[in-house]
Structure formats: structure tokens, C-alpha cells
Amino acid sequence: MRTDSRGPGRTRPPHRADSRRPHRVLPSAAHRPQDWFAHQLLLVLSGQRPVHSLLGHARSTAYDELVRLAPHAPLRPPLGERRAPVLRGVGVCRPRPEVMEAFARIATGDRTRALAFRLEHTPTGRWLCSAIELDTVH
């Protein structure tokens, strides 16, 4: 163990000039497009974020569907339920390299809802939501 010249008991890794611990970046599901979109759609459809927060992230048909669904906040918890809706899982199918068809399971109170959406990769490197469908899981 090396001692830092700034005082006794201070340690540092050999390649660092100070005693701060290096920030470790862990792989996260939030970095996957399907997870980011599932979370954003959950926030909009539960009334926690405005629909225009996804403007620029959705093609016109998907955005129009969000505009239709959002005022009803279909993923808002039932009256009297304090817990926010929870994203229980996200799955994806890749019919083509530039297309993802994803689904999310969302718990709202004691109900589970299914949210399906399609993502398309643009030539600029961004993913855009091109379709959204919300249904009840039995």
C-alpha cells in the first residue's frame, strides 16, 4: 500500500495522483434502448411526465397514440393506492438489426399491464419509437 504525500494514512492506487477512488461504471439496463423507452413510456402513461417529453423520440404515429392515451393516464395506480407503477421486466425481439419489438410488464397496484412498442434505428444512430400498444395481462 502506498501512502499519499499529503498526509499519513492516505492511500491511492499506483496510477493515481490522489487518494480518490476511481469511479467504476457498471453495465446498466438503463443504457439499453428498450429499457430507456419502457421507463419513459411508463412515466408518461402514468401521468408522471408530460407527453411532450417524448417529442423527438417518437415517430408521428406513435406520438399520436401517446397523445391519445396520456390524458387518461392508463398506468396510474388505482385510487387509494400510494405506490407508483413498477416496471417488472422488459423483453425484446429483433426481427431485423435496425428494428426492436419490445414489451414491458408493468405492475399498477395488484394489476399487471403489458406495454408493447416498436423501436427503429435511424441513420443518425438514434432509436425512435414507431408504435405503442397497451393491454391488460390476465
Buried (B, 14 or more C-beta within 10 A) or exposed (E): EEEBEEEEEEEBEEEEEEBEEEEEEEEEEEEBBBBBBBBBBBBBBBBBBEBEEBEEBBBEEBBEBBBEBBEEBBBBBEEEEEEBBEBEEBEBEEEEEEBBBBBBBBBBBEBBBBBBBBBBBEEEEEBBBBBBEBEEEE
